[in-house]
């Protein structure tokens, strides 16, 4: 059974602890009595499931990773529909943004739940403890990586919970030190995890290798990235799904290409008062077709709509286009469907993560879609490895080999470029392979292309998002805001 697809009572944690509250002063300071916990493997496993649970709230990170880029527009009903998303799309970020506050609170809640386990890692011994700690450290690395991507320097707390009051003592840590901790955690995970797991959805050695490769790539450590990604590829533990059209379907979850997949379920509903309480993939409903009536798909809120620019980038023979992009005008005409045009209607929808018919529609149907998020796919690994070989001057031949594996699956011919032309080809294929999966904004930023590609992007400002004002105030107004905000 998939891990954390069953609703559990989650642990109280102290950063954004009262998760359903919008009042940043409403903080519960209750400390769990650890003397009555972590006495058995079952206790550690329960805490680990709670640490996994915050992965489900990363649906918002994924949406914004495309909306902030030139891949998609905010969409929605109007220019004021979820104003925080609209502002991010328009490069009008402010420190008062509900969605950025959610990402900060939810990711730190994930860090805290992992740290809770690691704070008491020495309390009780059992044979499976190295695996449990390896998964906990993978999760801490995953959440901290999300925080660094969005905010740059963030408070770094290791092997203890960040409790109420600590914000007056802990400062923002330079991102280089945060990256160093992420690397340490992932190296530990690689050493202590296997390629197989007791439950579908857990982190594996492969997950840790892939994430470490990405972390190295973000720091332009190309040699280190190539080494760890090569090790993963040569393990032969994963293989590309040959029929691209099936990768994102609900009956093909956790497939051979999935190196790490975030599990969702339609068994436990939620409401807008507590979006992160949903066991479903909230992004799927937000991406859905507005007022839709017809076959195959379900209605949604028409956010995150692909741009004509990214649609036009696909070559005619590229089989990825029809899986990534839904041309709603064409589909409606062919299938007798009806829909409404939302704000910034482009005529296209993100077909990879769009509401489909057939789920339970528990609670609010738009908030409990069961579509898993393919967080790291083997195609992503190949393209990262290609970039590392090319950008690190480690061998364009190997870079082309990795790139062409992905292109051939897409029904495209080999490329024969070298140098900067090959780099540009890798970037284009990376964009098309991963469109709609939340990577493009961060790829543009880390490769220095964002100012040239995103309207309104200012280098030295928009490379990171502003620290939420409520967090600065909660820390006694001691933390310096990110530059130019």
C-alpha positions as CSV (number, residue, x, y, z in Angstrom):
1,X,0.0,0.0,0.0
2,X,1.3,3.5,-0.8
3,X,2.8,5.3,2.1
4,X,0.8,8.2,3.5
5,X,-2.2,7.6,1.3
6,X,-4.1,6.9,4.5
7,X,-5.0,9.9,6.6
8,X,-3.1,10.0,9.9
9,X,-3.1,12.3,12.9
10,X,-0.1,14.5,12.2
11,X,2.4,15.7,14.8
12,X,2.2,19.2,16.1
13,X,5.2,21.2,15.0
14,X,6.2,24.8,15.6
15,X,7.0,26.5,12.3
16,X,3.6,27.3,10.9
17,X,2.4,24.7,13.3
18,X,-1.3,25.6,13.5
19,X,-1.4,24.9,9.8
20,X,-5.0,25.8,9.2
21,X,-4.7,29.2,10.8
22,X,-4.0,32.3,8.8
23,X,-2.9,34.3,11.9
24,X,0.8,34.1,12.2
25,X,0.6,34.9,15.9
26,X,-1.5,31.9,16.6
27,X,1.3,29.6,17.5
28,X,1.0,26.5,19.7
29,X,4.1,26.1,21.8
30,X,3.2,22.6,23.2
31,X,6.3,20.4,23.2
32,X,5.6,16.7,22.6
33,X,6.6,14.4,25.4
34,X,9.3,12.5,23.7
35,X,9.8,10.3,26.7
36,X,6.6,8.6,25.8
37,X,7.5,8.2,22.1
38,X,10.3,6.8,19.9
39,X,10.3,3.6,22.0
40,X,9.9,1.2,19.0
41,X,10.3,1.0,15.3
42,X,6.6,1.6,15.0
43,X,7.0,5.0,16.7
44,X,9.7,6.0,14.3
45,X,7.8,4.8,11.3
46,X,4.7,6.8,12.4
47,X,6.8,10.0,12.7
48,X,8.3,9.3,9.3
49,X,4.8,9.0,7.7
50,X,4.0,12.4,9.2
51,X,7.2,13.8,7.6
52,X,6.2,12.4,4.2
53,X,2.8,14.0,4.5
54,X,4.0,17.6,3.9
55,X,5.2,16.5,0.4
56,X,1.6,16.7,-0.6
57,X,1.5,20.4,0.0
58,X,4.3,20.9,-2.6
59,X,1.5,21.1,-5.3
60,X,1.9,24.9,-4.9
61,X,5.6,24.8,-5.5
62,X,5.0,22.9,-8.7
63,X,2.4,25.3,-10.0
64,X,4.5,28.4,-9.3
65,X,7.6,26.8,-10.9
66,X,5.8,27.1,-14.2
67,X,3.6,30.2,-13.6
68,X,6.6,32.3,-12.6
69,X,8.3,31.3,-15.9
70,X,7.4,31.8,-19.5
71,X,5.8,28.4,-19.7
72,X,2.3,29.3,-18.4
73,X,0.1,32.2,-17.3
74,X,-1.7,32.4,-13.9
75,X,-5.2,32.2,-15.5
76,X,-8.1,31.6,-13.1
77,X,-11.3,33.5,-13.2
78,X,-10.1,37.1,-13.1
79,X,-7.1,39.3,-12.5
80,X,-7.7,39.1,-8.8
81,X,-8.4,35.4,-8.5
82,X,-5.9,34.2,-6.0
83,X,-4.0,37.5,-6.1
84,X,-0.8,36.0,-4.9
85,X,-0.5,33.7,-7.9
86,X,-1.4,36.6,-10.2
87,X,1.4,38.8,-8.7
88,X,4.0,36.1,-9.1
89,X,3.0,35.6,-12.7
90,X,3.4,39.4,-13.3
91,X,6.8,39.6,-11.4
92,X,5.1,41.8,-8.8
93,X,6.3,39.9,-5.7
94,X,5.7,41.4,-2.3
95,X,6.5,40.2,1.2
96,X,2.7,40.0,1.8
97,X,1.7,37.0,-0.4
98,X,-0.4,34.2,1.0
99,X,1.0,31.6,-1.4
100,X,4.7,32.4,-0.6
101,X,3.8,32.3,3.1
102,X,2.2,28.9,2.6
103,X,5.4,27.6,0.9
104,X,7.5,28.9,3.7
105,X,5.3,27.5,6.5
106,X,4.6,24.1,4.9
107,X,8.2,23.4,3.9
108,X,9.5,24.3,7.4
109,X,6.8,22.1,8.9
110,X,8.3,19.3,6.7
111,X,11.8,20.1,8.0
112,X,10.5,20.1,11.5
113,X,8.9,16.7,11.2
114,X,12.1,15.2,9.8
115,X,14.1,17.0,12.6
116,X,11.8,15.5,15.2
117,X,12.9,12.0,14.2
118,X,16.5,13.0,14.0
119,X,16.4,14.8,17.4
120,X,15.7,11.4,19.0
121,X,17.6,9.2,16.5
122,X,19.7,7.6,19.3
123,X,16.9,6.8,21.7
124,X,15.9,3.3,20.5
125,X,17.7,0.9,18.3
126,X,16.1,-1.5,15.8
127,X,17.5,-3.2,12.7
128,X,15.7,-0.9,10.2
129,X,16.8,2.3,11.8
130,X,19.5,3.2,9.2
131,X,16.8,3.1,6.5
132,X,14.4,5.2,8.6
133,X,17.1,7.8,9.3
134,X,18.1,7.7,5.6
135,X,14.5,8.5,4.6
136,X,14.2,11.3,7.3
137,X,17.4,12.9,6.0
138,X,16.2,12.7,2.4
139,X,13.0,14.4,3.4
140,X,14.8,17.2,5.3
141,X,17.0,17.7,2.2
142,X,14.0,17.8,-0.1
143,X,12.2,20.4,2.0
144,X,15.3,22.5,2.5
145,X,16.0,22.4,-1.2
146,X,12.6,23.8,-1.9
147,X,13.2,26.6,0.6
148,X,16.6,27.5,-0.9
149,X,15.1,27.5,-4.4
150,X,12.4,29.9,-3.4
151,X,14.0,32.1,-0.7
152,X,17.8,31.8,-0.8
153,X,19.2,32.1,2.7
154,X,16.9,30.5,5.2
155,X,17.2,29.5,8.9
156,X,19.1,26.2,9.2
157,X,18.2,23.9,12.1
158,X,19.6,20.4,12.2
159,X,18.6,17.4,14.3
160,X,16.3,19.4,16.6
161,X,12.9,20.9,16.3
162,X,12.5,24.6,15.6
163,X,10.2,25.5,18.5
164,X,8.4,28.7,19.3
165,X,10.9,31.2,20.6
166,X,13.8,29.9,18.6
167,X,13.1,32.5,15.9
168,X,14.5,35.1,18.2
169,X,17.9,33.2,18.3
170,X,18.2,31.6,14.9
171,X,19.2,33.8,12.0
172,X,19.0,33.1,8.3
173,X,21.8,30.9,7.2
174,X,23.8,31.6,3.9
175,X,22.4,29.3,1.2
176,X,25.9,27.8,0.7
177,X,25.8,26.4,4.2
178,X,22.2,25.1,3.6
179,X,23.3,23.4,0.4
180,X,26.2,21.8,2.3
181,X,23.8,20.3,4.8
182,X,21.5,19.2,2.0
183,X,24.5,17.4,0.4
184,X,25.4,15.7,3.7
185,X,21.9,14.5,4.2
186,X,21.7,13.1,0.7
187,X,25.1,11.4,0.9
188,X,23.9,9.7,4.1
189,X,20.7,8.6,2.4
190,X,22.6,7.2,-0.6
191,X,24.7,5.2,1.9
192,X,21.8,3.9,3.9
193,X,19.0,3.4,1.5
194,X,18.4,0.7,-1.1
195,X,16.8,0.9,-4.6
196,X,13.8,-1.0,-3.3
197,X,11.5,0.0,-0.4
198,X,9.0,-1.7,1.9
199,X,6.2,0.6,0.6
200,X,5.6,2.3,-2.7
201,X,6.3,6.1,-2.4
202,X,9.2,6.0,0.0
203,X,12.6,7.6,-0.8
204,X,15.2,5.2,-2.2
205,X,18.9,5.3,-2.9
206,X,18.0,6.3,-6.5
207,X,15.8,9.2,-5.2
208,X,18.7,10.5,-3.1
209,X,21.2,10.2,-6.0
210,X,18.9,12.1,-8.4
211,X,18.2,14.8,-5.9
212,X,21.9,15.2,-5.1
213,X,22.7,15.5,-8.8
214,X,20.2,18.3,-9.1
215,X,21.5,20.0,-6.0
216,X,25.0,19.8,-7.5
217,X,23.7,21.2,-10.8
218,X,22.1,24.2,-9.0
219,X,25.5,25.0,-7.6
220,X,27.3,24.5,-10.9
221,X,29.3,21.6,-9.5
222,X,29.2,19.8,-12.8
223,X,31.8,17.1,-12.1
224,X,30.0,16.0,-8.9
225,X,26.7,16.1,-10.7
226,X,27.9,14.0,-13.6
227,X,29.4,11.4,-11.2
228,X,26.3,10.8,-9.1
229,X,23.9,10.9,-12.0
230,X,26.1,8.4,-14.0
231,X,26.0,6.1,-11.0
232,X,22.2,6.3,-11.0
233,X,21.9,5.7,-14.7
234,X,24.3,2.8,-14.7
235,X,22.5,1.1,-11.9
236,X,19.9,0.2,-14.5
237,X,17.2,0.4,-11.8
238,X,15.0,2.6,-13.9
239,X,13.9,2.7,-17.6
240,X,12.0,5.2,-19.8
241,X,8.4,4.5,-20.4
242,X,8.4,4.0,-24.1
243,X,4.8,5.2,-24.6
244,X,5.1,8.8,-23.4
245,X,1.3,9.3,-23.5
246,X,0.9,6.9,-20.6
247,X,3.4,8.4,-18.1
248,X,1.0,10.7,-16.3
249,X,-2.1,8.6,-16.3
250,X,-3.5,7.4,-12.9
251,X,-3.2,3.8,-13.9
252,X,0.5,4.2,-14.6
253,X,1.7,5.7,-11.3
254,X,5.1,4.7,-9.8
255,X,6.2,3.4,-13.2
256,X,9.6,2.3,-14.3
257,X,10.6,6.0,-15.1
258,X,9.6,7.4,-11.7
259,X,12.7,8.0,-9.5
260,X,10.7,9.8,-6.9
261,X,6.9,10.3,-6.9
262,X,4.7,12.2,-4.5
263,X,1.7,10.1,-3.6
264,X,-1.9,11.5,-3.7
265,X,-5.3,10.0,-2.9
266,X,-8.9,10.8,-3.3
267,X,-9.9,9.0,-0.1
268,X,-9.7,12.0,2.2
269,X,-11.2,15.3,1.3
270,X,-10.4,18.9,2.3
271,X,-11.6,22.4,1.9
272,X,-10.2,25.8,1.1
273,X,-9.8,26.6,4.8
274,X,-7.0,24.0,4.9
275,X,-5.6,23.2,1.5
276,X,-2.6,21.4,2.8
277,X,-5.0,19.0,4.7
278,X,-6.1,17.5,1.4
279,X,-4.7,14.0,0.6
280,X,-5.4,14.9,-3.1
281,X,-3.3,16.9,-5.6
282,X,-4.8,20.4,-5.3
283,X,-2.9,21.6,-8.3
284,X,-4.9,19.2,-10.6
285,X,-8.2,20.9,-9.8
286,X,-6.6,24.4,-10.1
287,X,-5.3,23.4,-13.5
288,X,-8.7,22.0,-14.6
289,X,-10.9,23.3,-17.4
290,X,-13.3,26.0,-16.3
291,X,-17.0,25.0,-16.3
292,X,-16.2,21.9,-18.4
293,X,-18.9,19.5,-19.5
294,X,-17.8,16.6,-21.7
295,X,-15.8,13.3,-21.7
296,X,-12.6,12.3,-20.1
297,X,-11.8,15.4,-18.0
298,X,-13.4,17.1,-15.0
299,X,-14.0,20.8,-14.4
300,X,-11.6,23.0,-12.6
301,X,-10.4,26.5,-12.0
302,X,-8.4,27.2,-15.3
303,X,-5.1,28.3,-13.6
304,X,-1.6,27.6,-14.9
305,X,-2.5,27.8,-18.6
306,X,0.3,27.1,-21.2
307,X,1.5,29.9,-23.4
308,X,1.4,29.9,-27.2
309,X,5.2,30.3,-27.0
310,X,5.8,27.0,-25.4
311,X,3.3,25.2,-27.6
312,X,5.0,26.5,-30.7
313,X,8.4,25.1,-29.5
314,X,7.3,21.5,-30.1
315,X,8.4,20.1,-33.4
316,X,5.6,18.5,-35.5
317,X,6.9,15.0,-34.9
318,X,7.3,15.4,-31.1
319,X,5.0,12.9,-29.4
320,X,5.3,14.8,-26.1
321,X,3.1,17.7,-27.2
322,X,-0.3,16.0,-27.1
323,X,0.5,14.6,-23.6
324,X,1.7,17.9,-22.2
325,X,-0.7,20.3,-23.9
326,X,-4.5,20.0,-24.2
327,X,-5.8,22.2,-27.1
328,X,-9.3,22.7,-25.5
329,X,-10.8,24.3,-28.6
330,X,-9.8,21.4,-30.8
331,X,-10.8,18.8,-28.2
332,X,-14.2,20.4,-27.5
333,X,-15.0,20.6,-31.2
334,X,-14.1,16.9,-31.7
335,X,-15.9,15.6,-28.6
336,X,-19.0,17.8,-28.2
337,X,-17.7,19.3,-25.0
338,X,-18.4,22.8,-23.6
339,X,-16.3,25.0,-21.3
340,X,-15.9,28.6,-20.3
341,X,-12.9,30.8,-21.1
342,X,-11.2,31.9,-18.0
343,X,-8.9,34.9,-17.4
344,X,-5.8,34.9,-19.8
345,X,-7.4,32.1,-21.8
346,X,-4.8,30.8,-24.2
347,X,-6.8,27.8,-25.5
348,X,-4.4,25.4,-23.8
349,X,-4.3,23.4,-20.6
350,X,-1.7,21.4,-18.7
351,X,-2.8,17.9,-19.7
352,X,-0.2,16.2,-17.5
353,X,-1.8,17.4,-14.3
354,X,-5.4,18.1,-15.1
355,X,-8.6,16.8,-13.5
356,X,-9.8,13.6,-15.0
357,X,-13.0,11.7,-14.6
358,X,-13.2,8.5,-12.5
359,X,-12.0,9.5,-9.1
360,X,-14.1,9.5,-5.9
361,X,-14.6,13.3,-5.8
362,X,-14.3,13.1,-2.0
363,X,-15.2,16.4,-0.3
364,X,-14.4,19.2,-2.7
365,X,-13.9,17.5,-6.0
366,X,-11.4,20.1,-7.1
367,X,-9.1,19.5,-4.1
368,X,-8.9,15.8,-3.8
369,X,-7.7,14.5,-7.2
370,X,-5.5,11.4,-6.9
371,X,-3.0,12.2,-9.6
372,X,0.5,11.5,-8.2
373,X,3.3,14.1,-8.9
374,X,6.3,12.6,-10.8
375,X,8.8,14.7,-8.8
376,X,11.9,13.2,-10.4
377,X,11.7,11.2,-13.6
378,X,14.5,9.3,-15.4
379,X,14.2,11.7,-18.4
380,X,15.0,14.5,-16.0
381,X,18.1,12.6,-14.8
382,X,19.3,12.0,-18.4
383,X,18.9,15.7,-19.2
384,X,20.6,16.8,-16.0
385,X,23.5,14.5,-16.8
386,X,23.7,15.8,-20.4
387,X,23.9,19.4,-19.0
388,X,26.6,18.5,-16.5
389,X,28.8,16.9,-19.2
390,X,28.3,19.8,-21.6
391,X,28.5,22.7,-19.1
392,X,31.3,21.2,-17.2
393,X,33.3,20.5,-20.4
394,X,33.4,16.8,-19.4
395,X,32.6,15.5,-22.8
396,X,30.0,16.6,-25.4
397,X,29.8,13.0,-26.8
398,X,28.3,11.7,-23.5
399,X,26.1,14.8,-23.3
400,X,24.7,14.1,-26.8
401,X,24.2,10.4,-25.9
402,X,22.1,11.3,-22.9
403,X,20.1,14.0,-24.7
404,X,19.4,11.8,-27.7
405,X,18.0,9.0,-25.5
406,X,15.3,11.5,-24.4
407,X,14.8,12.9,-27.9
408,X,14.5,9.4,-29.5
409,X,11.7,8.5,-27.1
410,X,10.0,11.7,-28.2
411,X,10.3,10.5,-31.9
412,X,12.9,13.1,-32.6
413,X,16.2,12.6,-34.5
414,X,19.6,12.7,-32.9
415,X,21.4,16.1,-32.5
416,X,25.0,16.5,-33.5
417,X,25.8,19.8,-31.9
418,X,28.7,20.7,-29.7
419,X,29.5,23.5,-27.3
420,X,27.0,26.3,-26.7
421,X,24.7,25.0,-29.5
422,X,24.5,21.7,-27.7
423,X,23.8,23.5,-24.4
424,X,20.9,25.4,-26.1
425,X,19.5,22.2,-27.4
426,X,19.6,20.6,-24.0
427,X,17.8,23.6,-22.5
428,X,15.1,23.4,-25.2
429,X,14.6,19.7,-24.7
430,X,14.6,20.1,-21.0
431,X,11.8,22.7,-21.2
432,X,9.7,20.6,-23.5
433,X,10.2,17.3,-21.7
434,X,9.3,18.8,-18.3
435,X,6.8,21.5,-19.2
436,X,4.0,21.6,-16.7
437,X,6.1,19.8,-14.0
438,X,7.3,22.9,-12.2
439,X,11.0,23.1,-13.0
440,X,11.3,25.8,-15.7
441,X,11.5,29.0,-13.6
442,X,14.3,27.5,-11.4
443,X,16.1,26.2,-14.5
444,X,16.1,29.7,-16.0
445,X,17.3,31.3,-12.8
446,X,20.1,28.9,-12.1
447,X,21.4,29.1,-15.7
448,X,21.2,32.9,-15.9
449,X,18.6,33.1,-18.6
450,X,15.6,34.3,-16.6
451,X,16.0,38.1,-17.4
452,X,16.1,37.4,-21.1
453,X,13.1,35.0,-21.1
454,X,10.7,36.3,-18.5
455,X,8.9,39.6,-18.9
456,X,9.5,41.9,-15.9
457,X,12.3,39.7,-14.4
458,X,15.0,41.8,-12.7
459,X,18.3,40.1,-12.0
460,X,19.4,40.5,-8.4
461,X,15.8,40.7,-7.3
462,X,13.6,38.1,-8.8
463,X,16.2,35.3,-8.5
464,X,14.5,34.6,-5.2
465,X,11.2,35.5,-3.7
466,X,10.7,37.8,-0.8
467,X,10.8,36.4,2.8
468,X,7.2,36.6,4.1
469,X,6.7,39.7,6.2
470,X,4.9,37.8,8.9
471,X,8.0,35.6,9.4
472,X,10.3,38.6,9.7
473,X,7.9,40.2,12.2
474,X,7.6,36.9,14.1
475,X,11.4,36.8,14.4
476,X,11.4,40.2,16.1
477,X,12.1,42.1,12.8
478,X,15.7,40.9,13.0
479,X,15.9,39.1,9.6
480,X,17.0,41.1,6.6
481,X,14.7,41.0,3.6
482,X,15.9,39.7,0.3
483,X,17.5,42.4,-1.9
484,X,15.3,45.0,-3.6
485,X,12.0,43.9,-1.9
